[in-house]
Structures are given as structure tokens and as C-alpha cells.
Amino acid sequence: MTNATQTHAFTEASNTTTDTLAWTLVRVVTGLTLVPHGAQKLFGWFGGGGLDGTAGFFEQSLGLYPGILFAVVAGLTEFVGGLLLAAGALTRLTALAVVALMGYAAFIVHWGNGFFWTAGGFEFPLMWMVIALALVIRGGGTRSADHAVGFKS
């Protein structure tokens, strides 16, 4: 092996290792960050409204009827979906559900408030939507439950 070939092989191996680590971190942190938001909607944890409060908000503020159905869907997408993303299970399907939820949040719920989240703007759900979209494209990676059961990404 020449020096150039050895350097290229080392760089390629390093990139593969760092890419795997980077994508695993993105997937796990994204999933675990979504979980408490779902817990707020489903159980009222962390200062959330629980199903009744979330359903009421969805009906009164967003015009989503029946609010309870939308509260359950949003809560499960964040809570169960977050756990699935963290584990890398059904990654693409779960991430697609997060893309839909965060797209709705960004462009329907928060769009009129401007960009910055501090004013109720759309930047935060837009960021989560784009990260989830990257996971739809990328999949769970080699350190995921998907990969362990034979889904290659």
C-alpha cells in the first residue's frame, strides 16, 4: 500500500466512524428531546396540560376537532415516536410522522408569529422538522434497532 492509499483508507474509515457516531447522536438526542413534549400532552408532566388541556387548546386555539384525537396523535407522535427514534426503531416511518407534526406546527400554528421562537415563532418546530426529514432520508444507521433486525440504511 502506498502512503496515499493508506491515508485515504484511514480517512475513509475515520469518516465512517465519525458519521456513524454523529448520526447516532442526532437520532438519539432528537428522540429523547421529543419525549417530554409528548409527556406534556399525554400525561400533563413537565407543566403540560395533559390530554384534556391539550385537547382544549387544540379545539379553542387551533380549531382542531375533536381536540382529544389530535391531542392523542400529537402526544403519541412525540412520546412514543421519540422513544422509537432514540432506539432507532422504525426510524424512517417515525421520522416521517415527526416531519408531518412539526410541519403543521411550524407552518400552520406558529407561522403568523414570525421566525423567532421567543415570540411564538416557527424556528423551533422548523428545526425539528428538518432534522426529522434528514432522518427519513438517512434512516436509523448501523447503531439502531432497525439495523439490528436487518433494515439497512
N, C-alpha and C positions, 0 to 999 in steps of 0.2 A: 504494500500500500504506500502510495506517495503521501507526502506531508499534506498536500491539498485535499486528497481523498480522505485522509484521517481527520482533518479539520472539518470537512463537510459532514462526515459521518457523525462526529461529535456534536456539531451544531444541530444537525437534524435530530439526533437523539435528545439533546437538551431541549429543543423546541417542543418536541413531542411530550416530554415530561412536564415542562412548564405550562404548555397548553392544557394538558390534562388537569393539572393542579388548578390553573386559573379557571377553567370552565366548571370544575367541581365546586370551587369556592363560590362562583357566581350562582350556580344552581342551588346549592345548599343555603346560602345566605338569603337568596330571593325567597325560597320556600319558607324558611324559618321567620322571615320578616312578614310574610303574608299571614301566618298562623294567628298571631294575636289580633289582627284586624278581623279575621273570621270569628274569633272567640268573642270579640266585642259584639258582633252582630248576632251570633247564635246564643251566647250564654250571659251576656252583659258583663263579661270580665273586662278588666283594664279600663273601667269607666264607660263602657259601651252601653247601648240601650237594650241589648238582648233582642230576642225576636219581636216582642211587642213594640218596643221603642223603635227598632229599625223599620218594622212594617209600617208604623205610623208615620215615620219620616218619609219613607218611600211613597206612601199614598198622599200625604199632605203637601210635601215639598216638591216631589218629583212627578206626581200624578201616575204612579205605577200601581195598578190594581190587578189582582189582590196583592196588597203590600206584603202579606205573610209569605206568599210564594216567592216573590222577588227577594225578600229578606233571607229565606232559606237557601235559595240558589246562590246569592252573593256570599252568604256566610259559609256555605259548604265549599264554594269555589276557592275562597281564601283559606279556610281552615283545613279541610281535607286536601284540597289542591296544594296547599303549602307543604303539608306533610309528604304528599306524593312527590312533589318537586325535590324536596330535601333528600328523599330516599332515591330519587331518580327512577321512580316507577311510573309507567305510562306518561313519560315526560312530555312527549310531543302533544298528546291529546290534552293533558292537563295544562300545559303552557298555552295551548290554543284557547282554552276556556278562560285563562287569565287575560290573554290578549283581548278577548271579547268584553270581559268585565271592565278592564281598565280602559279600553277604548271608549266604552259607554261613559265611564266616569269622567274621562278627560274631555271628550268632545260633546257630550250632552249635559252632564251635570256641572262641570267646572269651567267650561269654555268661556262663558259670559263674564267670569270673574277675572279674566286676564291670565297672564302667564304665571306669576309668582304664587306659590302655594301659600305663603303667609297671608295673602288676600283671598284665599279660597280658589286660587287659580289652578290651571291644568298641568303644571310642570311635573308634579309628583306622580299622578296616575299615568301620564305620558311616559315618564321614565320607566315605570314598571311594565307598561305595555311593550315598549321597545325591548327591554330585557327578556320578557316572556317570548316575544317574537324571535329573538335570537336563539332561545332555547327550542322553539318549534323547529327552526332551521337546523340547529346543531344536534338536538337530541340529548339524551342523558349522559353520553360519554362512557368511557371504559370503566369508570368508578361509579357505576349506577346499578340499581336493581334491574333496569332494562337490559343492560349488557350481561348481567349475571344469568338471566333467563334466555339469552340468545338474541335479543334485539340489538343489532349492531348499529352504531351511529358514529 
